[in-house]
């Protein structure tokens, strides 16, 4: 998850979506206050505090199991074992690598999916060992999303310790492919195949802090390649050059004007190509990321991007009279839909009410997370932070401060219980 923009929260009236109106949606904040007074819930919250050292140990243990992009299998296997040890039912690994386990309620519905993501942004060769000094733990991925994975396990353990029985069923999931070019493949498979038509609510625990992400920042990601015959820099001089065409395209992209509101961004993240300093390249490529929480703004930016590529290609070919004419390949490698859950929607109101009931600060965020998919499908969804305080996400120096981290686990627990009603 990339850091979202923080926005002041205004709690509005509760509005229910079409269809059956759930108890938690009808009761709103008052229902959450009553829930906190339930004896089993009190016992579960006490268990969270008691179990937090073990939750942190699991966070570290999972983080020291590599889970590079598209290779989350080892960490997934460990997570599956944890689900089995906690007594979840129908524990399994699906066709794309998601790990699922069910905690049956009194009925199959409503079904809440409560998840965190298994993968990291770090390549295979990364040293993922952690170190600890006082309350600070350092290690790649320790907050994003080893913290989320540990919190999910902490929620299950606390519910088990207190004997909490929910009216609806909770399916706990460790998803794959949340980061980078994974393109949310895990959660896309959940909603498109594995649990299609069976999910009533969705929560992702992702990262650190206490925010609530209800606005889904969409993104389009492309790999673009200019290709030609290439040749000797002196002997073949005068033919179209893929690197020069790439430069023309990047120059145009750099000059894009985008709206500040809704926030809309673009980035050329990686470039490559060529064989030597004295060769005209036969290929030059780049990877580009474009984002916005507004679908129309993202579509408009994408159109400008396509035009910039076409113009750059034409200019380079025309510059050399179409000698060594270049071709252009563009591949969409990431497509995350934009969307939002209104601040007044029942699931957001419930998340806010749970946060306030525990005396915690409320912040509504926007970001790109697993929740993008259900939000786009019209299924109530939010992403919550996992507590504690993190720094340096997506860097080798990533750190997690465990001070008061049990607050995040407690909030996740109470939200899971509230939404499984």
N, C-alpha and C positions, 0 to 999 in steps of 0.2 A: 504494500500500500504506500502510495506517495503522500506526503503530508498535505492535508487539506487546508483550505482557508478557514480561519476561525470567524464565526459570525455570531453576534449577540442573539440569544434565544428569546423569543416571545412565545409564551404558551397561549395558544388560542383554544377556542371551543372544540369539543370532540365531534368529529363527523364520521359516521360509519360508511364503509364502502358497500356497494350493492351486494345482496345475498344475506345469508344468515348473519345476524349481529351477535358477536361474541360477548360473553360476560365482561371480559376485561375492557372491551370497547364501550360498553354501556356504563360501567361504573367509574371509569377514568381514575383520577387521582384518589378519590375516596376509596375505591376498591383496592388500590395498592396499599393505602394506609391500613385498611383492615387486614390485608394479606400479611403485612409485617407483624401483626399481633397474633397471627396463627401460631400455635405452639410448635408444630413441626417446622414451620418456616423459621421461627426463632432458633430452634435447635440446629437447623441447617446453616444459618448465618453464624452461629457460634462455632460450628464445625469448620467453616471457612477460615476463621481466625486461627483456630487450633491447627489446621492443616497447611497453612500458608508456607511454612518452611519446606514441607514435602512438595508442594506445588513448585516452589523455586528450584528444588533439586531436580524435578522432572523437566523443568524449563531448560536447565543446564544439560541434562542428559540427552534430551532430544536435540539440542542445538549442536552437540558434538557428533551427531550422526549426519554426514553430508547429505544435502538434498539439492543438488544443482539443478538448473533448468532442465526439464524433461527427464530427470533421473532421480526422482523422489522415492524410489522403491525401498531403499534401506530404512529411511525414516518412516515410510508408510508401514513397513512390516513391524517396526517397533510400536507404532501407534496402534496398529491392529492388536498386538499383544496386550497393550494397556487397556483397550476397550474390552477385551476378553476377560482380563483380570478384574475389571470393575463390574462384570456381570451383565454387560449389555447383551441383547438378543440379536440374532441374525447378523452377527458381525461378519463383514465381508470386504473384499477389495473389488471394485467394479472394473469395467473394461478399460477405463483410462487411467486407473490408479487411485481414485478416491477411496478412502477408507470410511466405512459406514457401520454404525451400530445403533440399535434401537433400545429405548427405554419405554416399554409399553405403558400407556395410561389406562384409565378405566374404559376408554374407547379408542378406536383407531384415529378418529378425527375429533378436534382439529389436530393436524400434524405440524409440529414446529421443527424446522431444521436449524440446528445450532452448530456452527462450524468455525474452523480456523484453517489457514492454508499451510500445507506441508513444505512448499518449495521456497528457495531463497534465490537471490540474484547472483550468487557467487559461483564461479566455474569449479569444475571437479578438483583442480589442484589446490584450492584454497585451504589453508590451515584453519579448521573450525574449532580448535581447542579454545576453551574459555579460561579466564583468570578472574580472581576475585580479590578485592581490597575493601574491607568494611562492607558497606551496603552496595558497592558498585561492582557489577559483573560486566566483563568485557568479552566480546566474541561476535564474529559475523553472524547476523541474524538473531541475536539474543532477544531483541525486542520484536522484530518483524520477520517471522511471526512465531518464534518459539514461545513468546509470552502468550499469544493467543491459544496455541496448542495446549500449553500447561493450564491455562484458565479453564478451557473446556473440560479437561480431566478433573480439575478442581470442583467444577460444578457437579459433575456426576458423582464424585466421591462424597461431597457434602449432602447431596440428596439421598444417597445410600445411607450415610451415617445417621441421618435424621428420619429415615423411613418416609420421605416425602412421596406421596402418591398424587400424580397429576391427572386431571380429567382427560386430557388429550395425550397423544404420544409424542415423544421427542426423539428425533433421529439426529444423532451426533455424527459429525462428518469432519474428516481431515481432507481438504481438497488439494488437487494438484493444479499446476498451471496458472496460479494467480499473478505471478510476477512476469515482467518483460514480455518476451515473445510467446510465453505460455498462452496468452490471449484468453484467459479465463476458461480454458478448455475443460477444467474439472467441473466448474459450476454450470457451464453450458451443457455438459453431458448429464448432470443431475436433473436439470429442468427439461432437457430435450429427450431424455431416454430413461435413465435409471429411476427417477421419481416423477416422471412426467404426469401432470394432472393431479398429483397427490400432496403437494405442498401448500399449506395454508398461510404460513408465516416463515420468515427466514431471518436469521441473525448471524452475522459474521463477527468474530472477535479478531481484531487485526491491529497490531501495534500497541503503543503505550499511551498512558494518559487516561483521561476520562471523557473524551469527546464522543459525540453521537453523529455519525455521518448519515445524512438523509438525502443529500443531493449527489447524484451519480455523474461524475465527470466522464464524458465520452471521449474516445480517442480513435483516430485512424493512424495506422502505422504502415509505412511502405518501404520496400527495398527496391531501389531504382538502379538500373545499370545501363550505361551508354556503351555500345559495343561497335568495334570496327576492325579492319584488317591489321592495324598496328604496323610497325616497321622501325627502321633505323632512324634515329633522331636527325641525322644529317642526310643520309642517302634517300630516305623516304619523305623528307620534309616537303610539305605542301599538301598532305592529305589531312582529312578531318581527324581531330584528336579527341578521344573520349574524355580525357582528363580536362581538357579545355571546355568541353561541353558541360561536364559536371560543374566546373567553376562558374560557367555562365548561369546554370540553374541555381546554384547556391547563392550567387549574387542577387538574383531576382527574389529568391525566398527570403533572404535577409532584409529585403526592403518591404516586405508585406506590412500592411497596416491592418491591425486587428482591434476589435473593440475591447475596452477595459471592462465593460459590463454588458453582457455576461463575459467573465474572464475567458479569453480565447488565446491559446498559445501555439507556438510552433518551434521545432528544434531539429536541426540536422545533427543527429547523435553520433553517427559513425560514417567514415569514408574510407575508401581503399581502392587499390588498382595499380596497374603498372608492373613492370618487371625490372627495370633498371633506369638510372638517370639518363642514359643515352639511348633509350628506346621510346618510341611513340606507343603508348599503351594500346592493347587490344580491348581492354575493358576498364571502366572506372565506375564505382558504385557508391551509393550512400544509403543510409537508413534514416528515415524521417518520422518524427512523432508530431501529431497535431491533436490538440485537446480543446474541449469546451464542455461546459455543463448544459449548453443550449444546442440542440440538434441542428437547428437552422444555421447557426453561426458556424458549426463544424462543417456542415455541408458546403457553405459558401467558401470557407477556407480551403477545403479540399478542391473545389472547382478552380480556385486561383492557383493552387499547387499544380494541378494538371496542365493548366495553361502555361505556367512557367516552364515546365518540362518540355512541352511542345515547342515553345519559342526558342528555348536554349538549343534544342536539337536542330531546328531549322536554321538558326543563326550560324551554328558551327558548320553545318553542311554547306550553306551558301558562301560562307567565308572562303572556302577552298574549292568553290565551283563544283561541289558534289564529288570531289576526288576522295576515294576511300570513304564513301558515304557511310554514316553511322546509323545504327538502329537503336531503338530504345525499348527496354523491358521494364515494366513496372509491376510489382507484385504487392498486393495488399497482404501484409503479414500480421496485422492486428486490427480488430474492429470491436471496440467496446461501446455499447450504446449509452447515450446520455439519458438522463431522466431525473425525477425527483419524487420523494414522498413529501407531501405537504406537511408543514409544521403542525397542522391541525388534524392530521390523519391519526387514527387510533394507535397505530404501532409507535409513532413518534411521541405522541402524548404519553403512552405507557412508558417508553424509555425515559422520558423527561420526569415523569412522576416517580419512577423507581429511583432515579438519581437523586431527586429531591428528598424522597422519603429516607434516604440514607445520609442526608445532610451534606451531599456532595455538590460541587458547582456544576452548572449546566452550560454546555457549549454545543451548538449545532454546527456541523462541519459539512464541507463538500470534499469529495475525493473519488478516486478510481479504485474500486474494491470488488469482491465477489458479489456484492449486493447490486451492482449495475444490472446483472441479468434479471433477477426477479423484479426489480423496480421497473425495468423496461417491459416486462410481461404483465405488469399490473398486479403483482403479488406483493403484499405488504412486506417490507424488508428494511432493515437498518444494519449498519456496521458500528460496533462499539469498540472503544479502546479497552485494553486489558489491564489498566492500572499501572502504578509505578511511574517512573519518568525515564524516557529514553533519549539518547542523543546519537547522532551519526548514522541514522538508518541508511542501509545500502552501502555502507563503507566498512572497510576492514577494522576501523576503530569503533564500531558500534558498541554502545554501552547501555546498561539498564540499572537504574537505581531502585532497589527493593523497598525503599522507605514508603511505608503505608501502602504497599502494593496489594494487600488484601482487600482494599477498598474496591479495586477493579474486579476481583473475583466475586465479592459480595454483590456488586451491582449486576454482574453477569448472571449469578445464581437467581437473584430476585426477578430479573427480567425473564429468564427461562421459565420460571414457575408461573409468572403472570401471563405469559403468552401461550402457555399450554393449557388454557382454560377456555 
